[in-house]
Amino acid sequence: MKLLVVEDDRALNQGIALSFGSEAVVQAFCVKEARALFDDSIDLVILDVNLPDGSGLDLCREIRKSSSVPIIFLTANDMEIDIVTGLESGADDYITKPFSLAVLRARVHAVTRRRMGEGSQYEFGHYSFDFDNMKFLDGDLLVELSKTEQRLLKLFVQNMGKTLSRDLLLQRIWSDGAEFVEENALSVTVKRLRQKLPDAPIKTVYGIGYVWEK
């Protein structure tokens, strides 16, 4: 997962970046830098409201015009009207300072899980996927997918064009509390999914993970 942290307090910004050591973190310290760094590769934005060259609220609204990327406000503005304004501007969550880094990480993962659970019906060429009814079609032909294959497919199509790391996929697919997952479990599941959906644009990104290409 790639995070964009927009926070003018450099020590705090660095602390947040270090707390997400297993994730890719892009740091911005003002609105101008955030605009230059934001692109389709960003998976989540952590955003302060009070920035030296503008308002995080305006930046949030600007991002929302072209992207549904999850946005979490992290700010000292803790009045009820501030929280309401932040959420109404398009944010997915609102955290007030002072805060715990452990809580921030938990809220980031909660927002990510919610977003990955959205959507149920998709069409790609001759493929039709209905996750609510567990009905997967290749043209008129019904394709039987295991629950694990369904979870993997849903992650791929909901994150089309984004490279998903092996660690992220393992965490999301085998999230039943199992302490041990076979090293090749993910590779085997990807192989089976490719066999059942031979035209699916699932590409291997060597050394990182997989991507469902646009």
Secondary structure, 3 states (H helix, E strand, C coil): CEEEEECCCHHHHHHHHHHCCCCEEEEECCHHHHHHHCCCCCCEEEECCEECCEEHHHHHHHHHCCCCCCEEEEECCCCHHHHHHHHHCCCCEEEECCCCHHHHHHHHHHHHHHHHCCCCEEEECCEEEECCCCEEEECCEECCCCHHHHHHHHHHHHCCCCCEEHHHHHHHHCCCCCCCCCCCHHHHHHHHHHHHCCCCCEEEECCCEEEECC
